[in-house]
Amino acid sequence: MRKFYPYLFLFFVACASYAQCGFGSPALMKKLAQRELIVIMEQPSQKVIELMKKKKKHDQVVAYEEGVEAYNAALKHAVQKYWKWDSSANYMTMNDADRLRKTQVKNYAVIYCTTIDNFTIKGDEGGRNHQRLLFPENYKQLNTLREHWRNYSVMEIKFLEDLPKSQPLFRQNLPNITPEKADLVLGVQAVEHYLIDSTLQARATPYEWEEVLPRAEADMHAKTLLLRKDWLAHGLTYEDIKEVYPYPFVIVDAKRFNESAVKGNPNLALLQIVPEILSKRQKIVTNYLHAVIDSMTGLPLGFVRLKAEDGKDKYISEESMKELAQYLKKRTMTVVGNK
């Protein structure tokens, strides 16, 4: 029986399928690092375009096609900047990669984003993995609503010969249903950290954040935390946050948040809100991880795991910022005490 090994950003829940599980033994991941990389590019869906035209939304077709093009460019940029193992990655569609797989070559790894659809419950089997990223007609609204209980997206990596339906070697849940620049950087860096972490060993039980987080050290007094304005809970103000969070922070729009993730800055950190979607028997539970991510390295500096089935924890609240501050304070004391 294959054993699964989650890493930094991912979690294992016993009866859950498509939860925050990273799949990857260190031995297999080392072999993956030696392979040439294939990066999957998406194409506009003709079905979606035909639907827009049928609804006489011709003006939205161009925006839709531009959205897919922007995603491809952002993924390519994230790989080129943060993937250190293969400087000459190959870019192709999933269909092209599958045709290459049928030639039985075994010197490629494939990295891609895919949408998980939990709308149809299948007992403990969870939802449907589309093996591609979906760009529905209302893809911009989906990111605004952040209704991850129905759909969510992940970044996966696997050997080419394991396409299309085998479990990935590693999976990273992404904050947005339609991945933005910061999501793609988060995913690529998560895979990268797993590949270079020589301390991980094959074992029967999954890794927890507490076991690997102490390797990432930071003085939050020297970092400015970026908070997305569109992720703030209704009514939450700068003054409310300042009362409970003693470290530097700034509230920014989505554009600056994404651009900061792409550029990387040792003086900045990003507050990423990553969904945990647990597909249980006849029920979907969505929890949220509020994680402080180093803008330069992508390493987690602190986190709180929030559980609220009413969905309130998908936003930044005064309570979540207070919990983060308490965690970071304890973290700093632990790091100083160990020196």
Residue frames relative to the residue before (quaternion, step in Angstrom):
aa qw qx qy qz dx dy dz
M 1.0000 0.0000 0.0000 0.0000 0.00 0.00 0.00
R 0.4474 -0.7027 0.4859 0.2645 3.58 -0.82 0.97
K 0.2702 -0.7557 0.5777 0.1489 3.55 -1.05 0.85
F 0.2769 -0.7758 0.5527 0.1262 3.53 -1.03 0.85
Y 0.1245 -0.8132 0.5682 0.0187 3.55 -1.00 0.89
P 0.1984 -0.7956 0.5597 0.1199 3.61 -0.21 1.18
Y 0.2212 -0.7625 0.5909 0.1433 3.58 -1.28 0.44
L 0.8950 -0.1414 0.0083 0.4230 3.50 -1.37 -0.14
F 0.8323 0.2850 -0.1459 0.4525 3.55 0.47 -1.15
L 0.7031 0.5075 -0.2212 0.4463 3.59 1.25 -0.16
F 0.2010 -0.8099 0.5477 0.0603 3.54 -1.12 0.70
F 0.3049 -0.7427 0.5701 0.1743 3.56 -1.17 0.63
V 0.0267 -0.7797 0.6256 -0.0009 3.55 -0.91 0.96
A 0.5374 -0.7038 0.3556 0.2991 3.61 -0.58 1.12
C 0.7748 0.2794 -0.1425 0.5489 3.83 0.20 -0.22
A 0.6211 0.5555 -0.3622 0.4177 3.62 1.15 0.16
S 0.1525 -0.7504 0.6354 0.0999 3.50 -1.13 0.73
Y 0.8005 0.1527 -0.1728 0.5533 3.56 -0.99 0.86
A 0.3575 0.6814 -0.5523 0.3206 3.57 0.93 0.83
Q 0.7260 -0.4196 0.2913 0.4605 3.59 -1.21 -0.34
C 0.2807 0.7759 -0.5136 0.2351 3.56 0.66 1.06
G 0.2005 -0.7201 0.6496 0.1389 3.53 -0.91 0.95
F 0.1891 -0.7785 0.5891 0.1057 3.56 -0.89 0.87
G 0.4806 0.6804 -0.4569 0.3120 3.61 -0.43 1.06
S 0.2199 -0.7410 0.6169 0.1484 3.55 -0.67 1.07
P 0.5968 -0.5901 0.3963 0.3723 3.63 -1.00 0.71
A 0.6321 0.5461 -0.3412 0.4311 3.61 1.01 -0.77
L 0.6869 0.4670 -0.2824 0.4800 3.57 0.93 -0.89
M 0.6350 0.5357 -0.3345 0.4448 3.58 1.03 -0.75
K 0.6216 0.5278 -0.3467 0.4635 3.59 1.07 -0.64
K 0.6323 0.5052 -0.3301 0.4858 3.58 1.05 -0.69
L 0.6169 0.5563 -0.3381 0.4422 3.55 1.06 -0.77
A 0.6475 0.5431 -0.3177 0.4300 3.59 0.98 -0.85
Q 0.6660 0.5061 -0.2969 0.4606 3.59 1.18 -0.47
R 0.6232 0.5718 -0.3295 0.4197 3.58 1.26 -0.18
E 0.5484 -0.5539 0.5012 0.3757 3.53 -1.32 0.32
L 0.3617 -0.7620 0.5059 0.1806 3.55 -1.04 0.79
I 0.1526 -0.7325 0.6572 0.0905 3.52 -1.12 0.86
V 0.1410 -0.7766 0.6115 0.0564 3.58 -0.82 1.04
I 0.3295 -0.7801 0.5044 0.1684 3.56 -0.65 1.15
M 0.1992 -0.7628 0.6103 0.0770 3.52 -0.84 1.12
E 0.3622 -0.7388 0.5296 0.2060 3.58 -1.06 0.74
Q 0.2314 -0.7471 0.6059 0.1456 3.54 -1.29 0.44
P 0.5701 -0.5728 0.4441 0.3870 3.61 -1.09 0.56
S 0.4088 -0.7057 0.5253 0.2427 3.56 -1.01 0.84
Q 0.4230 -0.7086 0.5052 0.2523 3.56 -0.76 1.03
K 0.5968 0.5659 -0.3638 0.4372 3.59 1.11 -0.59
V 0.6554 0.4982 -0.3060 0.4782 3.57 1.00 -0.86
I 0.6467 0.5191 -0.3159 0.4609 3.58 0.96 -0.86
E 0.6545 0.5051 -0.3097 0.4696 3.59 0.95 -0.86
L 0.6317 0.5284 -0.3296 0.4616 3.58 1.08 -0.75
M 0.6386 0.5195 -0.3231 0.4668 3.58 0.99 -0.82
K 0.6694 0.4956 -0.3002 0.4649 3.57 0.91 -0.89
K 0.6300 0.5396 -0.3289 0.4515 3.56 1.04 -0.79
K 0.7110 0.4166 -0.2368 0.5146 3.56 1.12 -0.74
K 0.4515 -0.7158 0.4146 0.3346 3.55 1.39 0.21
K 0.4303 0.6685 -0.4784 0.3729 3.56 1.03 0.86
H 0.0517 0.8584 -0.5077 0.0526 3.54 0.92 0.95
D 0.6343 0.5490 -0.3354 0.4287 3.58 1.07 -0.67
Q 0.6539 0.5242 -0.3084 0.4501 3.58 1.21 -0.47
V 0.5163 0.6573 -0.4168 0.3573 3.58 1.20 -0.37
V 0.6633 0.5045 -0.3070 0.4597 3.57 0.90 -0.91
A 0.6501 0.5158 -0.3104 0.4636 3.58 0.96 -0.89
Y 0.6353 0.5316 -0.3160 0.4626 3.56 1.05 -0.81
E 0.6787 0.4822 -0.2876 0.4735 3.57 0.87 -0.94
E 0.6399 0.5148 -0.3181 0.4736 3.57 1.06 -0.72
G 0.6155 0.5549 -0.3382 0.4459 3.58 1.11 -0.69
V 0.6539 0.4924 -0.3063 0.4860 3.58 0.97 -0.83
E 0.6461 0.5211 -0.3139 0.4610 3.56 0.98 -0.85
A 0.6544 0.5130 -0.3077 0.4624 3.59 1.00 -0.84
Y 0.6150 0.5378 -0.3413 0.4648 3.58 1.05 -0.74
N 0.6639 0.5104 -0.3066 0.4525 3.59 0.85 -0.96
A 0.6610 0.5051 -0.3051 0.4635 3.57 0.96 -0.87
A 0.6621 0.5084 -0.3065 0.4574 3.60 0.99 -0.84
L 0.6497 0.5032 -0.3203 0.4712 3.59 0.97 -0.81
K 0.6437 0.5219 -0.3188 0.4600 3.57 0.95 -0.87
H 0.6620 0.5046 -0.3062 0.4619 3.59 0.95 -0.87
A 0.6469 0.5222 -0.3229 0.4524 3.60 0.96 -0.85
V 0.6608 0.4964 -0.3051 0.4732 3.58 0.98 -0.84
Q 0.6731 0.5114 -0.3056 0.4382 3.57 0.85 -0.94
K 0.7277 0.4349 -0.2495 0.4681 3.59 1.01 -0.76
Y 0.8263 0.2868 -0.1181 0.4701 3.59 0.86 -0.90
W 0.6217 0.5073 -0.3693 0.4688 3.63 1.17 -0.15
K 0.1838 -0.8501 0.4905 0.0542 3.58 -0.35 1.26
W 0.6265 0.6194 -0.3238 0.3448 3.58 1.19 -0.31
D 0.7977 0.0879 -0.0329 0.5957 3.60 1.05 -0.62
S 0.2447 -0.8194 0.5056 0.1148 3.56 -0.26 1.29
S 0.7340 0.3564 -0.2208 0.5342 3.61 1.22 -0.25
A 0.0005 0.8388 -0.5433 0.0357 3.55 0.65 1.15
N 0.3827 -0.7013 0.5582 0.2239 3.54 -1.26 0.57
Y 0.1690 -0.7946 0.5784 0.0742 3.59 -0.89 0.91
M 0.2097 0.7730 -0.5660 0.1952 3.56 -0.68 1.14
T 0.5827 -0.5602 0.4438 0.3870 3.57 -1.28 0.18
M 0.6504 -0.5044 0.3834 0.4190 3.57 -1.26 0.26
N 0.6253 0.5342 -0.3429 0.4538 3.60 1.02 -0.71
D 0.6440 0.5066 -0.3199 0.4757 3.60 0.99 -0.80
A 0.6517 0.5112 -0.3137 0.4642 3.59 0.98 -0.84
D 0.6527 0.5088 -0.3180 0.4626 3.58 0.99 -0.78
R 0.6249 0.5158 -0.3421 0.4758 3.60 1.03 -0.67
L 0.6358 0.5137 -0.3241 0.4763 3.58 1.05 -0.76
R 0.6058 0.5673 -0.3479 0.4361 3.59 1.05 -0.77
K 0.6659 0.5338 -0.2989 0.4269 3.57 0.96 -0.86
T 0.5923 0.5465 -0.3717 0.4608 3.59 1.24 -0.18
Q 0.4162 -0.7587 0.4037 0.2969 3.54 1.44 -0.04
V 0.3206 0.7128 -0.5485 0.2972 3.58 1.06 0.68
K 0.1301 -0.8158 0.5624 0.0346 3.58 -1.05 0.75
N 0.5308 0.6152 -0.4271 0.3966 3.55 0.90 0.90
Y 0.6275 0.5244 -0.3342 0.4685 3.57 1.25 0.48
A 0.1687 -0.7054 0.6733 0.1437 3.50 -1.37 0.50
V 0.2376 -0.7840 0.5632 0.1081 3.58 -1.10 0.69
I 0.0626 -0.7792 0.6233 0.0198 3.57 -0.89 0.98
Y 0.1316 0.7936 -0.5715 0.1621 3.56 -0.85 0.97
C 0.3691 -0.6713 0.5794 0.2781 3.54 -1.35 0.15
T 0.0417 -0.8000 0.5985 -0.0024 3.55 -1.09 0.70
T 0.3920 -0.7152 0.5365 0.2168 3.55 -1.19 0.61
I 0.2147 -0.7473 0.6175 0.1189 3.55 -1.00 0.91
D 0.1700 -0.7886 0.5872 0.0660 3.56 -0.81 1.04
N 0.1173 -0.8260 0.5509 0.0231 3.56 -0.44 1.25
F 0.3879 0.7607 -0.4670 0.2298 3.58 1.23 0.02
T 0.7301 0.3180 -0.2030 0.5698 3.58 1.09 -0.70
I 0.2586 -0.7861 0.5465 0.1285 3.57 -0.47 1.21
K 0.0737 -0.7915 0.6065 0.0171 3.54 -0.97 0.91
G 0.6964 -0.4443 0.2762 0.4912 3.57 0.74 1.01
D 0.8020 -0.2314 0.1971 0.5141 3.55 -0.89 -0.96
E 0.5358 0.6507 -0.4034 0.3561 3.59 1.23 -0.08
G 0.4378 -0.7235 0.4448 0.2949 3.55 1.22 -0.22
G 0.7208 -0.4518 0.3238 0.4141 3.54 -1.23 -0.49
R 0.6364 -0.5317 0.4166 0.3725 3.50 -1.35 -0.25
N 0.2553 -0.7338 0.6121 0.1476 3.55 -0.91 0.97
H 0.3199 -0.7933 0.4887 0.1718 3.58 -0.45 1.18
Q 0.3422 -0.7589 0.4851 0.2676 3.61 1.28 -0.25
R 0.7380 0.2064 -0.2060 0.6085 3.56 1.20 0.59
L 0.5067 -0.6330 0.4881 0.3230 3.55 -1.27 0.33
L 0.2824 -0.7735 0.5472 0.1499 3.55 -0.79 1.04
F 0.1038 -0.7481 0.6524 0.0633 3.54 -1.07 0.84
P 0.1087 -0.8222 0.5553 0.0615 3.62 0.16 1.19
E 0.7305 -0.4311 0.3043 0.4335 3.53 -1.31 0.21
N 0.7782 0.3057 -0.1538 0.5266 3.58 0.97 -0.84
Y 0.1607 0.8513 -0.4933 0.0786 3.59 1.10 0.64
K 0.6278 0.5346 -0.3503 0.4443 3.63 1.06 -0.60
Q 0.6491 0.5175 -0.3138 0.4610 3.58 1.03 -0.78
L 0.5967 0.5827 -0.3648 0.4138 3.60 1.06 -0.69
N 0.6600 0.4962 -0.3116 0.4702 3.59 0.96 -0.80
T 0.6432 0.5238 -0.3205 0.4575 3.57 1.06 -0.71
L 0.7040 0.4657 -0.2598 0.4690 3.58 0.94 -0.90
R 0.1378 -0.8324 0.5213 0.1277 3.60 1.15 -0.71
E 0.2962 0.7513 -0.5257 0.2673 3.57 0.88 0.98
H 0.0556 -0.8642 0.5001 0.0075 3.56 0.43 1.23
W 0.5038 0.6630 -0.4366 0.3406 3.62 1.14 -0.27
R 0.7212 0.4151 -0.2559 0.4921 3.59 1.10 -0.55
N 0.7969 -0.0096 0.0383 0.6029 3.58 0.86 -0.98
Y 0.1081 0.7560 -0.6454 0.0136 3.53 -1.18 0.55
S 0.3365 -0.7559 0.5337 0.1746 3.56 -1.23 0.42
V 0.1349 -0.7804 0.6089 0.0450 3.53 -1.17 0.67
M 0.3182 -0.6715 0.6160 0.2615 3.53 -1.34 0.25
E 0.0747 -0.8054 0.5881 -0.0023 3.56 -0.84 1.01
I 0.0756 -0.7596 0.6414 0.0765 3.53 -1.30 0.42
K 0.1030 0.7876 -0.5981 0.1067 3.55 -1.00 0.89
F 0.6058 -0.5135 0.4375 0.4219 3.56 -1.30 0.11
L 0.6029 -0.5839 0.3974 0.3711 3.58 -1.05 0.73
E 0.6766 0.5137 -0.3087 0.4278 3.59 0.91 -0.86
D 0.6462 0.5240 -0.3194 0.4537 3.59 1.26 -0.27
L 0.4420 0.6523 -0.4845 0.3800 3.60 1.23 0.12
P 0.6833 -0.1928 -0.6849 -0.1639 1.51 -2.17 1.25
K 0.7889 0.4316 -0.1732 0.4017 3.60 1.02 -0.70
S 0.4862 0.6520 -0.4665 0.3477 3.62 1.12 0.09
Q 0.6300 -0.5309 0.3921 0.4092 3.57 -1.23 0.37
P 0.4783 -0.6661 0.4821 0.3083 3.61 -1.01 0.71
L 0.5627 -0.5699 0.4653 0.3769 3.55 -1.27 0.28
F 0.7934 0.0029 0.0263 0.6081 3.54 1.15 -0.61
R 0.0488 -0.7895 0.6118 0.0098 3.54 -1.07 0.76
Q 0.0845 -0.7819 0.6167 0.0338 3.56 -1.03 0.86
N 0.3466 -0.7183 0.5627 0.2177 3.59 -0.69 1.05
L 0.2673 -0.7831 0.5483 0.1211 3.57 -1.03 0.82
P 0.5866 -0.6242 0.3897 0.3382 3.60 -1.02 0.76
N 0.7860 0.2815 -0.1482 0.5301 3.59 0.97 -0.80
I 0.5504 -0.6183 0.4496 0.3356 3.57 -1.11 0.70
T 0.7210 0.2026 -0.1602 0.6431 3.57 1.07 -0.75
P 0.3977 -0.7803 0.4179 0.2413 3.60 -0.17 1.26
E 0.2302 -0.7412 0.6188 0.1213 3.51 -1.09 0.89
K 0.7602 -0.3949 0.2446 0.4543 3.58 -1.26 0.11
A 0.6761 0.4980 -0.2975 0.4543 3.58 0.90 -0.93
D 0.6061 0.5519 -0.3500 0.4534 3.61 1.09 -0.66
L 0.6911 0.4919 -0.2790 0.4501 3.55 0.87 -0.98
V 0.6209 0.5136 -0.3362 0.4875 3.58 1.06 -0.70
L 0.6275 0.5419 -0.3236 0.4560 3.58 0.97 -0.89
G 0.6879 0.4940 -0.2858 0.4485 3.59 0.87 -0.95
V 0.6752 0.4888 -0.2987 0.4648 3.58 0.85 -0.96
Q 0.6735 0.4917 -0.3043 0.4604 3.59 0.92 -0.86
A 0.6129 0.5496 -0.3558 0.4423 3.61 1.04 -0.68
V 0.6495 0.4903 -0.3105 0.4913 3.59 0.95 -0.85
E 0.6375 0.5520 -0.3167 0.4343 3.55 0.96 -0.94
H 0.6731 0.4982 -0.3042 0.4541 3.60 0.89 -0.90
Y 0.6341 0.5237 -0.3395 0.4565 3.57 1.00 -0.74
L 0.6593 0.5315 -0.3103 0.4319 3.58 0.95 -0.85
I 0.7625 0.3949 -0.2106 0.4672 3.58 0.94 -0.85
D 0.5626 0.6134 -0.3942 0.3897 3.61 1.22 -0.16
S 0.1802 -0.8335 0.5184 0.0634 3.56 -0.09 1.33
T 0.5916 0.5989 -0.3673 0.3956 3.61 1.23 -0.22
L 0.5638 0.6056 -0.3947 0.3994 3.60 1.20 -0.35
Q 0.1117 -0.7969 0.5931 0.0271 3.53 -0.99 0.89
A 0.5770 -0.5678 0.4452 0.3827 3.57 -1.18 0.53
R 0.1506 0.7821 -0.5864 0.1475 3.57 -0.88 0.94
A 0.5825 -0.6273 0.4064 0.3193 3.54 -1.23 0.48
T 0.7311 0.3855 -0.2271 0.5151 3.58 1.14 -0.54
P 0.5370 -0.6579 0.4202 0.3197 3.60 -1.05 0.65
Y 0.5208 -0.6119 0.4964 0.3286 3.52 -1.28 0.43
E 0.2260 -0.7458 0.6108 0.1401 3.54 -1.17 0.67
W 0.6678 -0.5048 0.3653 0.4072 3.55 -1.23 0.46
E 0.6335 0.5732 -0.3383 0.3945 3.56 0.94 -0.88
E 0.6669 0.5227 -0.2993 0.4385 3.59 1.12 -0.61
V 0.7824 0.3227 -0.1635 0.5069 3.59 1.08 -0.64
L 0.5443 0.6634 -0.3876 0.3369 3.57 1.16 -0.52
P 0.6265 0.5627 -0.3724 0.3901 3.69 0.88 -0.70
R 0.5740 0.5889 -0.3955 0.4091 3.62 1.18 -0.26
A 0.6850 0.4273 -0.2791 0.5200 3.58 1.20 -0.40
E 0.0311 -0.8275 0.5596 -0.0338 3.57 -0.38 1.24
A 0.1500 0.7824 -0.5947 0.1077 3.56 -1.05 0.76
D 0.3083 -0.6912 0.6186 0.2109 3.53 -1.20 0.66
M 0.3132 -0.7973 0.4848 0.1765 3.59 -0.27 1.24
H 0.5191 0.6028 -0.4361 0.4208 3.60 1.21 -0.14
A 0.7167 0.4384 -0.2388 0.4870 3.59 1.18 -0.57
K 0.6962 0.4166 -0.2698 0.5185 3.59 1.27 0.06
T 0.2939 -0.7270 0.5915 0.1875 3.54 -1.10 0.71
L 0.2885 -0.7737 0.5458 0.1421 3.55 -0.72 1.09
L 0.2622 -0.7656 0.5703 0.1407 3.58 -0.81 1.04
L 0.0995 -0.7820 0.6149 0.0217 3.55 -0.85 1.07
R 0.3896 -0.7221 0.5183 0.2411 3.58 -0.82 0.97
K 0.4846 -0.6915 0.4616 0.2717 3.55 -0.79 1.05
D 0.7005 0.4737 -0.2757 0.4569 3.58 0.98 -0.84
W 0.6470 0.4831 -0.3308 0.4885 3.59 1.28 -0.01
L 0.4849 0.6646 -0.4467 0.3516 3.62 1.21 -0.01
A 0.5143 -0.6149 0.4977 0.3312 3.56 -1.09 0.73
H 0.6311 -0.5602 0.3802 0.3785 3.55 -1.13 0.69
G 0.8254 0.2255 -0.1859 0.4831 3.55 -0.84 1.02
L 0.5289 0.6342 -0.4195 0.3768 3.60 1.22 -0.20
T 0.1485 -0.8135 0.5607 0.0423 3.57 -0.79 1.05
Y 0.6856 -0.4512 0.3771 0.4292 3.54 -1.36 0.20
E 0.6623 0.5144 -0.3046 0.4516 3.58 0.94 -0.89
D 0.6144 0.5471 -0.3491 0.4486 3.61 1.04 -0.73
I 0.6803 0.4867 -0.2855 0.4678 3.55 0.92 -0.94
K 0.6469 0.5462 -0.3210 0.4244 3.57 0.95 -0.90
E 0.6177 0.5657 -0.3444 0.4241 3.58 1.10 -0.61
V 0.7903 0.3129 -0.1525 0.5043 3.60 1.06 -0.68
Y 0.7346 0.3522 -0.2104 0.5405 3.60 1.22 -0.40
P 0.2307 -0.8508 0.4608 0.1028 3.62 -0.21 1.27
Y 0.6302 0.5489 -0.3346 0.4354 3.60 1.24 -0.16
P 0.6550 -0.5163 0.3572 0.4205 3.62 -1.20 0.35
F 0.1183 0.7746 -0.6162 0.0793 3.57 -1.06 0.77
V 0.0899 -0.7712 0.6268 0.0655 3.53 -1.28 0.36
I 0.3465 -0.7221 0.5636 0.2021 3.56 -1.07 0.77
V 0.0255 -0.8252 0.5621 -0.0505 3.58 -0.64 1.15
D 0.5291 -0.5972 0.4773 0.3681 3.56 -1.26 0.24
A 0.7128 -0.4691 0.3050 0.4229 3.57 -1.29 0.27
K 0.6246 0.5612 -0.3464 0.4182 3.59 1.00 -0.76
R 0.6895 0.4564 -0.2902 0.4818 3.59 0.83 -0.94
F 0.6036 0.5634 -0.3517 0.4411 3.59 1.03 -0.76
N 0.7001 0.4694 -0.2660 0.4678 3.56 0.85 -1.00
E 0.6669 0.5013 -0.3102 0.4557 3.58 0.91 -0.87
S 0.6295 0.5313 -0.3338 0.4582 3.60 1.06 -0.72
A 0.6336 0.5254 -0.3289 0.4630 3.57 1.05 -0.74
V 0.6663 0.5084 -0.3002 0.4555 3.56 0.98 -0.84
K 0.7059 0.4722 -0.2686 0.4545 3.58 0.87 -0.95
G 0.2409 -0.7721 0.5467 0.2169 3.57 0.89 -0.91
N 0.1103 0.7839 -0.5984 0.1234 3.55 -0.83 1.00
P 0.4284 -0.7365 0.4590 0.2516 3.63 -0.61 1.08
N 0.6782 0.4903 -0.2855 0.4670 3.58 1.22 -0.37
L 0.6932 0.4499 -0.2616 0.4986 3.58 1.31 -0.02
A 0.0914 -0.7388 0.6615 0.0908 3.51 -1.36 0.44
L 0.2957 -0.7545 0.5657 0.1526 3.57 -1.18 0.60
L 0.2872 -0.7184 0.5989 0.2066 3.56 -1.03 0.75
Q 0.0700 -0.7985 0.5978 -0.0070 3.55 -0.39 1.27
I 0.1830 -0.7644 0.6094 0.1038 3.58 -1.02 0.83
V 0.0675 -0.8371 0.5418 -0.0329 3.54 -0.22 1.34
P 0.3557 -0.7634 0.4969 0.2093 3.61 -0.70 1.01
E 0.2009 -0.7033 0.6660 0.1465 3.51 -1.27 0.63
I 0.0503 -0.8055 0.5904 0.0097 3.58 -0.50 1.12
L 0.0962 -0.8142 0.5725 -0.0058 3.55 -0.51 1.24
S 0.1593 -0.7990 0.5758 0.0689 3.57 -0.47 1.19
K 0.0100 -0.8131 0.5798 -0.0507 3.54 -0.19 1.32
R 0.7389 -0.3862 0.2822 0.4746 3.55 -1.27 -0.06
Q 0.8632 -0.1128 0.0237 0.4916 3.54 -0.64 1.22
K 0.7360 0.3458 -0.2271 0.5359 3.58 1.16 0.48
I 0.1799 -0.7615 0.6136 0.1064 3.56 -1.07 0.78
V 0.1034 -0.7867 0.6080 0.0270 3.58 -0.78 1.06
T 0.1112 -0.7949 0.5950 0.0414 3.57 -0.83 0.99
N 0.0421 -0.7660 0.6414 -0.0088 3.55 -0.77 1.13
Y 0.2595 -0.7809 0.5499 0.1429 3.57 -1.21 0.34
L 0.2543 -0.7375 0.6131 0.1251 3.50 -1.09 0.92
H 0.1603 -0.7571 0.6278 0.0838 3.56 -0.76 1.10
A 0.0131 0.8420 -0.5322 0.0878 3.56 -0.31 1.29
V 0.2995 -0.7159 0.6049 0.1785 3.55 -1.01 0.90
I 0.0796 -0.8282 0.5544 -0.0200 3.56 -0.45 1.27
D 0.4621 -0.6679 0.5114 0.2808 3.57 -0.90 0.94
S 0.4537 -0.7270 0.4482 0.2545 3.59 -0.67 1.10
M 0.7002 0.4691 -0.2732 0.4637 3.59 1.06 -0.66
T 0.8079 0.3095 -0.1367 0.4826 3.57 0.76 -1.05
G 0.3973 -0.7165 0.4826 0.3095 3.58 1.14 -0.57
L 0.4897 0.6623 -0.4353 0.3634 3.59 1.26 0.07
P 0.4681 -0.6655 0.4960 0.3031 3.61 -1.07 0.66
L 0.2316 -0.7871 0.5606 0.1123 3.55 -0.89 0.96
G 0.7823 -0.1200 0.0841 0.6055 3.55 1.23 -0.42
F 0.0066 -0.8114 0.5842 -0.0183 3.56 -1.15 0.45
V 0.0921 -0.7205 0.6732 0.1388 3.50 -1.41 0.22
R 0.2772 -0.7491 0.5824 0.1512 3.54 -0.97 0.87
L 0.1138 -0.8345 0.5390 0.0076 3.54 -0.36 1.26
K 0.1089 -0.7927 0.5988 0.0342 3.54 -1.06 0.79
A 0.2779 0.7311 -0.5807 0.2258 3.55 -0.50 1.20
E 0.3043 -0.8066 0.4791 0.1652 3.55 -0.21 1.25
D 0.5849 0.5692 -0.3880 0.4282 3.59 1.22 -0.15
G 0.5417 -0.6747 0.3684 0.3399 3.58 1.28 0.05
K 0.4319 0.7241 -0.4575 0.2827 3.61 1.22 -0.03
D 0.6803 0.5253 -0.2967 0.4162 3.57 1.03 -0.70
K 0.4905 0.6198 -0.4616 0.4026 3.57 1.23 0.24
Y 0.6871 0.4102 -0.2713 0.5348 3.57 1.33 -0.02
I 0.5407 -0.5874 0.4897 0.3504 3.55 -1.31 0.36
S 0.0420 -0.8112 0.5829 -0.0194 3.55 -0.64 1.13
E 0.6522 -0.4841 0.3889 0.4347 3.57 -1.27 0.19
E 0.6393 0.5329 -0.3222 0.4511 3.57 1.05 -0.77
S 0.6747 0.4898 -0.3100 0.4570 3.59 0.89 -0.87
M 0.6517 0.5012 -0.3202 0.4706 3.60 1.01 -0.72
K 0.6212 0.5312 -0.3363 0.4677 3.56 1.09 -0.66
E 0.6574 0.4999 -0.3023 0.4760 3.57 0.98 -0.85
L 0.6323 0.5250 -0.3310 0.4637 3.58 1.01 -0.77
A 0.6448 0.5252 -0.3184 0.4549 3.57 0.95 -0.88
Q 0.6557 0.5057 -0.3074 0.4689 3.58 0.95 -0.86
Y 0.6522 0.5088 -0.3163 0.4644 3.57 0.97 -0.83
L 0.6820 0.4935 -0.2940 0.4527 3.59 0.85 -0.97
K 0.6172 0.5391 -0.3432 0.4590 3.58 1.07 -0.68
K 0.6657 0.4801 -0.2947 0.4894 3.58 0.93 -0.89
R 0.6262 0.5511 -0.3244 0.4460 3.55 1.05 -0.83
T 0.6605 0.5048 -0.2991 0.4684 3.57 0.94 -0.91
M 0.6509 0.5114 -0.3146 0.4645 3.58 0.97 -0.85
T 0.6488 0.5196 -0.3162 0.4573 3.58 1.04 -0.79
V 0.6581 0.5088 -0.3082 0.4616 3.56 0.95 -0.90
V 0.6627 0.4974 -0.3032 0.4707 3.58 0.93 -0.92
G 0.6678 0.5216 -0.2974 0.4400 3.58 0.97 -0.84
N 0.6797 0.4885 -0.2823 0.4686 3.57 1.15 -0.61
K 0.6129 0.5683 -0.3522 0.4211 3.60 1.23 -0.28
